[in-house]
Amino acid sequence: MIKKQIRKIANHFGYELTKRRSEVATENGVELYRYCKPDGSFDYERYREVQILGNKRKIANVWVLEENIAFLANYIQKTQGKVEFGICHGTRRGKEQEWFRKHLGCEVIGTEISDTATDFPHTIQWDFHEVKPEWIDAADFIYSNSFDHSYDPKKCLNAWMSCVKKGGICILEHTSGHEKATKLDPFGAHITQMPYLILTWGEGRFFVREILTAPAKGDAIHYSHFLIIQRA
Ligand SMILES: C[S@@+](CC[C@H](N)C(=O)[O-])C[C@H]1O[C@@H](n2cnc3c(N)ncnc32)[C@H](O)[C@@H]1O
């Protein structure tokens, strides 16, 4: 009640009050939620626990849209030619690998940190910050709409790009819903910042080739784009 009154008075005088988010580090508008132990070191167990709880709470939801996957499959065929192997990261119910398999007719697997992974076909329980030795230089393409769940986006994108063949691509779905960092989605940035970040993280190993507009998006989303990142 008091909070509401204070907010109202602040608004009246042209100010906006927002809650201070001490766990979120903000630099140049890029946000990172920090999972810290009391001694300041990274709390991986807490990150993993939050992701698994979030996955189970939302297990009935599917974010990815088949129309977008069909569009991307067409783009991949047109630009990459015949493809054999793709990886999707952070896939919950595994619909993206199901639809890429249907539209491309090749091997596509998904990673999911939660133990619910084994309930869905072509999905392995795996933290996408880590690389399986057999994936190195092996994927024609990678797709993810879960990059905002990374606790360290530089480490994460470098791990993913190490799995892409020379000339292969990684597609990041980036929407207006990916701008703010929270405990569940620790990385947040506006789409306009992504090319700078990607080029800085890649140090010449990969680059943004194109930014595509998604043909379909949810009603609550203002924009939805695909960042096409190519391995140099
Ligand atoms: C926003 S949901 C998207 C799910 C799915 N791609 C869709 O479109 O419905 C993010 C998913 O990524 C998973 N996830 C989060 N962190 C992960 C990690 N480090 N490695 C693998 N999966 C992760 C979560 O458990 C969750 O299921």
The ligand as an ORCA input file, in Angstrom:
! r2SCAN-3c Opt
* xyz 0 1
  C      12.909    -20.965    -22.367
  S      12.977    -22.717    -22.212
  C      12.861    -23.135    -23.927
  C      12.435    -24.547    -24.169
  C      12.257    -24.938    -25.610
  N      13.391    -24.573    -26.414
  C      10.979    -24.370    -26.200
  O      11.061    -23.621    -27.176
  O       9.923    -24.686    -25.693
  C      14.692    -23.014    -21.815
  C      15.060    -24.475    -21.577
  O      16.476    -24.565    -21.486
  C      16.820    -25.443    -20.439
  N      18.162    -25.083    -19.947
  C      18.474    -24.062    -19.129
  N      19.789    -24.029    -18.897
  C      20.337    -25.042    -19.607
  C      21.656    -25.527    -19.771
  N      22.692    -24.944    -19.163
  N      21.864    -26.608    -20.561
  C      20.808    -27.216    -21.190
  N      19.530    -26.813    -21.047
  C      19.295    -25.723    -20.279
  C      15.730    -25.227    -19.406
  O      15.643    -26.321    -18.513
  C      14.488    -25.044    -20.287
  O      13.851    -26.248    -20.521
*
